Amino acid sequence: MAETRSTSNFTAEERAAMKERAREVKEAKKGADAEKTVLAAIEKMADPDREIAQKLHEMVREVAPHLVPKTFYGSPGYAKDGKVVFFFQDKGKYKTRYSTLGFQETAALDDGEFWPTSFAVTGWSPSIEEEIARLIARAAG
């Protein structure tokens, strides 16, 4: 007999993200403009996350222009060969303490037996920009 799980195991934010993901898949099949969708997701964010996401988007266009913008559970993401390499999740989305720059397993960040796959982002500075640019270039392959 199959086990069923109650949706009460998920927060309202998590349920909303799952619905967003289902909508994203439908929209992609219809040929929606993914970059417009990403920019709309960024516009919904509160500052300072919106500013960070905008700078990140601009950086990706420069450092890894071959990556394709697409939303990932309602967050801005960037894909290669149809698979998300990394995404930016603003802190307001799940009411968390900090925003996250997360890398999927398609990211070329492997480094031995242990490496980070996500980073807390609380601001933007030249040194942070440099580090993120390095990570994105490496992750994008």
N, C-alpha and C positions, 0 to 999 in steps of 0.2 A: 504494500500500500504506500503510495507516495506521501511524503511529508509535506504539509502546507505550513507556510509561515505567515503569521499575521503582519500586516504592514505597520503595526504598532512598534515593531522592532526598529523602525527607521524614523528619524526625525522628519519633521515637515520639510526641512530644507533638503534632506536626502531624497525624499519622495518627489519633490519638485525637480531635483536634478535628474532623476531617472525619467521623469516625464519629458524634460528638456532633451535628454539623449534620444528618446524615441522620436521626438519631433525632428531632431537634427537628421536622423537617419532617413526619415520620410522626405524632408526637404532636399537632402542630397540626391535622393533618387529622382526627384522632380527637376534637378539641375539648378537649385537655388544658388545665388551669388554668395559663396562662402566668405569672401573678404568683407562684403557688406554686413553679413551676419556677425562676423568677429568684431567689426567696428561698432555695431549696434550693442553688442555685449559689453564692450569697453565703455561706451557712453552711459550705460546703466549703472556703472560703478560710482561709488562716492570717492571724493578725493581723500587721501593722496593716492589711493589705489588706481583710480582712473589715469592719473598722470603717469604712474609707474607702467601701467599696461600700454599706454600710448607710446611711451619711450621704448618699451620692449618691442612693440610692433614695428616701429620705425627701425630699430636695430636689426630685427630679423630680416627686414627687406634689404638691408645693407650687407649684413654678415652672411646670411644664408638665403639668398633670393630664390633658390630652388625649392625651399619649403613652401607648402601651400597652407594658407590660413584656413582654419576650420574650427568651429566650436566643438568643445569636448565637455559634455555634461553642462552646457551653458557657459563655459569659460573659454577664453581665447586659447586656441591650440594651434600647433603648426605641424604639418604632416609631410611625410616623404613616402612615395609609392602608396598613398592612401591610408597609411598608418600614422597615428599621432606620435611625434617624437617628444614633444614637451608641451606644457600648458601653463597658464598663469591663473591661479585661483585667488580671487580677492577675498579678504577677510570678512567682508560683509555677507558673502554668499552663504557661509555656514556659521556665521557669528563666532568666528575664531579670533584669537589674539593677534595673529599675523597672517599675511598673504603668503602664498606658496608658489614657487617655481618648481614644477614637478616634471620629472623625466620618465618616460615610458621605457619599456625594455627594448624598443627599437632604437633608442639613443645609443650612440657609439661612445659610451662613457666607461666601459669596462676597464677596470684597473686591478688586476690580480684577483684576490678573493673577497675584496671588501671595498665598496665605494658608495658615495651618497647618491640618492635618486631624487631627493627633494631638498629645497632650501627655503628657509623663512626669509621673506622680503619685507622690510619695514620702511625702506626709503631708497632713494636713488642718489648716487654721487659718482664722480668720475672713477673712483677706484672700484665701486660696485659695478658700474657700467663696463669697465674693462674686464672684470672677472666673469660677468654674465656673457659678454661677447665671446670670450674664450670658450666657455662651456657650450654655448650654442653652436659655435663653429665646429667644435669637436663632436658634439652630439649629432649634428646634421650630416657628418661624414663627408 
